[in-house]
Amino acid sequence: MSLYRKLLLRLYPYKTIQDDYITRMQGSMGGAGMLHDGNIFAMDYVIRNLPETGAILEIGSFAGLSTNVIAWLLRKHNRNNPFFGCDPWVYNGYYDESRKDDATYMAYFEGCQHIEREAYTAFIRESFIRNTLFFSNDYRPHTLQLTSDAFFEAWEQKQTQTDVFGRTAVLGGPLSFVYVDGDHSYEVARRDVVHSLEHLLPGGFLLLDDSADFWRYGSVQLAREMKRWKGLELVMKNPNYLFRKREA
């Protein structure tokens, strides 16, 4: 462990769970370094305390690690809440905002001309499908290739959509848990949270990724604001923020 990570852990300690299945699965698919261990602890807490009704929604799926962790925890704790997800699979590189006028950079994965950006995003989407079919075939979510804004519009209209596995699903209804892990800018993350809360059941949970106090994302500012919102209870900072919608 690097000195920086040791310092962060001392300043911002968090709880983890020991689960050999998750440990091995993390090393078997792309994105292993993108799911904080503290989120797994929070997800385990959520699934064990989940309302009996209401669907689960994952905003942002990438290659499927968090998807398969949630599916495993549903299986582990004998829960069968419906599971949905959305991801547009549009890759935003490390320097997209500063180099968006550089057509060559934007056409390739991190500007490296041996991998086209469009091919990379297709690879990640295919990886998500392959990983989920292998690890969670009977707990697959209805994941749609949509932005979160488009997903919530379809959800509110109770549309019938075809997911990335070729199955049809009727959208709409209450939510019991939302994992917000899409665009971490303040504006988009706030829209995702507001839309989620419109459908979240009393007693339901919302986990906001990349909201730990030591990050610099817009989701950090949002989490600090949410602590003051009426109707929300902060369940834990581990180190990302987990909220529960208060009972009426």
C-alpha positions in Angstrom: 0.0 0.0 0.0 1.4 3.4 -1.0 2.1 6.1 1.6 -0.7 8.2 0.2 -3.2 5.4 0.6 -2.0 4.7 4.1 -2.5 8.4 4.9 -6.0 8.5 3.4 -6.9 5.4 5.4 -5.7 7.0 8.6 -7.6 10.2 8.0 -10.7 8.6 6.5 -11.1 5.1 8.0 -13.8 2.9 6.6 -15.4 -0.5 7.2 -15.1 -3.5 4.9 -16.6 -7.0 4.7 -14.7 -10.3 4.1 -16.2 -12.1 1.1 -14.0 -14.5 -0.8 -16.4 -14.6 -3.8 -16.2 -10.8 -4.2 -12.4 -10.8 -3.8 -11.9 -13.3 -6.5 -14.5 -11.8 -8.8 -12.8 -8.4 -8.5 -9.6 -9.8 -9.9 -11.4 -11.4 -12.8 -12.9 -8.4 -14.6 -12.1 -4.9 -15.7 -12.7 -2.0 -13.4 -11.4 -3.8 -10.2 -9.8 -0.6 -9.0 -12.9 1.5 -9.5 -15.1 0.0 -6.8 -14.1 1.2 -3.4 -14.2 -1.5 -0.7 -16.2 0.8 1.5 -19.0 0.8 -1.1 -19.2 -3.0 -0.9 -19.7 -2.7 2.9 -22.4 -0.1 2.3 -24.1 -2.3 -0.4 -24.1 -5.3 2.0 -25.7 -3.1 4.7 -28.3 -1.9 2.2 -29.2 -5.3 0.8 -29.6 -6.7 4.4 -31.9 -3.8 5.3 -33.7 -3.3 2.0 -37.4 -2.6 1.9 -39.4 -5.6 0.8 -40.7 -3.9 -2.3 -39.2 -1.5 -4.8 -36.6 -2.0 -7.5 -32.8 -1.5 -7.3 -31.3 0.9 -9.8 -27.6 1.2 -10.7 -26.6 4.4 -12.6 -23.3 3.7 -14.3 -22.2 0.1 -14.9 -18.9 0.2 -16.8 -17.6 -3.4 -17.1 -20.0 -4.8 -14.6 -18.1 -5.1 -11.3 -20.5 -3.2 -9.1 -23.4 -4.8 -11.0 -22.1 -8.3 -10.1 -21.4 -7.4 -6.5 -25.0 -6.2 -6.1 -26.3 -9.3 -7.8 -24.1 -11.5 -5.5 -25.4 -9.7 -2.4 -29.0 -10.2 -3.5 -28.3 -13.9 -3.9 -26.3 -14.1 -0.6 -29.1 -12.4 1.4 -32.0 -14.1 -0.4 -33.5 -11.0 -1.8 -35.4 -10.8 -5.1 -36.1 -7.1 -5.7 -36.1 -6.2 -9.4 -32.8 -4.9 -10.6 -32.3 -2.2 -13.3 -29.3 -0.3 -14.6 -28.3 2.3 -17.2 -25.1 3.3 -18.8 -24.6 5.1 -22.2 -21.1 3.6 -22.5 -19.7 6.9 -23.7 -16.1 7.2 -22.6 -14.8 10.4 -21.0 -11.0 10.3 -20.9 -8.8 11.8 -18.2 -8.3 15.0 -20.2 -11.5 15.3 -22.3 -12.4 18.7 -20.8 -9.0 20.3 -21.5 -8.5 18.6 -24.9 -11.9 18.4 -26.4 -10.8 20.6 -29.3 -8.1 18.1 -30.2 -9.9 15.8 -32.7 -7.1 13.3 -32.7 -7.1 12.9 -29.0 -10.9 12.6 -28.9 -10.9 10.0 -31.6 -8.7 7.6 -29.7 -8.5 6.0 -26.3 -6.4 8.5 -24.2 -5.0 9.7 -27.6 -3.3 6.4 -28.3 -3.8 5.8 -31.9 -3.7 2.0 -31.8 -7.1 1.9 -30.0 -10.1 3.9 -31.3 -12.3 5.4 -28.7 -15.4 3.9 -30.3 -13.8 0.5 -30.2 -12.9 0.9 -26.5 -16.5 1.8 -25.5 -17.8 -1.2 -27.5 -15.2 -3.4 -25.7 -16.4 -2.2 -22.2 -20.0 -2.8 -23.1 -19.2 -6.3 -24.4 -17.2 -6.9 -21.2 -20.2 -5.9 -19.1 -22.5 -8.3 -20.9 -19.9 -11.1 -20.7 -19.1 -10.6 -17.1 -22.7 -10.4 -16.0 -23.8 -13.4 -18.0 -21.0 -15.4 -16.4 -21.2 -14.3 -12.8 -24.9 -13.4 -12.4 -26.8 -15.1 -15.2 -29.9 -15.7 -13.1 -29.6 -12.3 -11.3 -29.0 -10.2 -14.4 -30.4 -6.6 -14.2 -32.4 -5.0 -16.9 -29.5 -2.7 -17.9 -30.3 -0.2 -20.7 -27.8 1.7 -22.9 -29.2 5.1 -21.9 -28.0 8.2 -20.2 -29.5 8.6 -16.7 -31.7 11.5 -17.9 -33.1 9.3 -20.7 -33.6 6.4 -18.4 -35.6 8.4 -15.9 -37.7 9.8 -18.7 -38.5 6.3 -19.8 -39.1 5.2 -16.2 -41.6 7.9 -15.6 -43.4 7.1 -18.8 -43.5 3.4 -17.8 -42.0 2.5 -21.2 -41.2 -1.0 -22.4 -37.6 -1.2 -23.3 -35.1 -3.8 -24.5 -32.1 -4.3 -22.4 -28.5 -5.1 -23.5 -29.2 -8.8 -23.1 -32.1 -8.6 -25.6 -34.9 -9.0 -23.0 -37.9 -6.6 -22.8 -38.7 -4.9 -19.5 -41.5 -2.6 -18.4 -40.1 0.3 -16.5 -41.6 2.4 -13.7 -42.6 2.1 -10.1 -41.0 2.7 -6.7 -37.3 2.2 -6.0 -35.7 0.7 -2.9 -32.0 1.4 -3.5 -30.2 3.6 -6.0 -26.4 3.4 -6.6 -25.4 6.7 -8.2 -22.2 6.1 -10.1 -22.5 7.9 -13.4 -21.3 11.3 -14.3 -19.7 12.8 -11.1 -20.1 16.4 -12.1 -22.3 18.4 -9.7 -25.0 19.2 -12.2 -25.5 15.6 -13.5 -25.1 13.9 -10.1 -27.6 16.3 -8.6 -30.2 15.5 -11.4 -29.6 11.8 -10.8 -30.2 12.2 -7.1 -33.3 14.4 -7.5 -34.8 12.0 -10.0 -34.0 9.0 -7.8 -35.6 10.6 -4.7 -38.8 11.2 -6.6 -39.2 7.4 -6.9 -37.4 6.2 -3.7 -39.5 4.5 -1.1 -39.5 5.8 2.5 -36.8 3.7 4.1 -35.0 3.3 0.8 -31.3 3.9 0.3 -29.1 6.0 -2.0 -25.4 5.5 -2.2 -23.5 8.3 -3.9 -20.2 7.1 -5.3 -17.1 9.3 -5.3 -18.6 11.5 -2.6 -15.8 11.0 0.0 -14.5 14.2 1.5 -11.1 13.8 0.0 -12.2 13.8 -3.6 -12.7 16.9 -5.8 -15.7 15.7 -7.8 -18.9 17.7 -7.9 -20.6 14.7 -6.1 -18.5 15.7 -3.0 -20.2 19.1 -2.9 -23.5 17.5 -3.5 -23.1 15.0 -0.6 -22.4 17.8 1.7 -25.5 19.6 0.6 -27.6 16.5 1.0 -26.7 16.2 4.7 -28.9 19.3 5.1 -31.8 18.1 2.9 -35.1 17.5 4.8 -36.3 13.9 4.4 -32.8 12.4 4.2 -30.8 10.6 6.9 -27.1 10.0 6.6 -26.6 6.3 7.4 -22.8 6.2 7.0 -19.7 7.8 5.4 -17.6 4.8 4.4 -16.0 6.9 3.0 -18.7 7.6 0.4 -22.0 8.8 1.6 -25.0 6.5 2.1 -28.4 8.1 2.7 -31.8 6.7 3.7 -35.1 8.4 2.8 -36.9 9.1 6.0 -40.2 7.5 6.8 -43.2 9.8 6.3 
